[in-house]
């Protein structure tokens, strides 16, 4: 399988393993990864997810240009929508998702990275949306998510120029959260993921959903959703455990609390 899933306690590591093609995505790979992401989203034992690429050259270099070059209009629509479904599945899964960008993250690879909640980059990583050089616009959400992350002006400059953004600049403009030596990248991603394991999983899921909604709703509507999910947290064990642990000056044990309020 070109999508490998390995596990550590509470953490799933999804590795795109097609290094001979710089981990570029064809239709088969899109469908395979989408299915893996959906399975992990429904797995209560998974509290955080890390996505990375095999080898040291590429996270995901983009979509398979040979395959794209053979598509007609209807085939292009289907290809774009499959990419949207994959990125939407990543963005909407309840667990925090970290992109460990270990090299090129271009085109569809950049779009997968920006669908993740947090991006950590190796110091040699390069990100970009070079599609205009192929005579096409981005098609997996790049024109929608990138402006929300770096601002409209920067997003237009990156997309219109098609240039590669180095790791240091990506951190400066907020495209990635942190830059690490390549040899430390995965360990740093795991270290960050472990901090999420100490938090209430339902509270994290609710927080993720609310933050994602902030780009789609007004402040007033967003606050209504926030109050709703805040109140629903009081229906379950997670809130009681968290607050009792604070008052008793001990670490909370969320793994033993079971299901809490609905984060939907």
Buried (B, 14 or more C-beta within 10 A) or exposed (E): EBBEBEEEEBBBBBBBBBBEBBBBBBBEBBBBBBEBBBEBBEBEEBBBBBBBBBBEBBBBBBBBEEBBEEBEEEEEEEBBEBBBBBBBBBBBBBBBBBBBBBBBBBBBBBBBBBBBBBBBBBBBBBBBBBBEEBEEEBBBBBBBBBBBBBEEEBBBEBBEBBBBBBBEBBBEBEBBBBBBEBEEBBEBBBEBBBEBBEBBBBBBBBBBBBEEBBEEEEEEEBEEBBEEBBEBBEEBBBBBBBEEBEEEEEEBEBEEBEEBBBBE
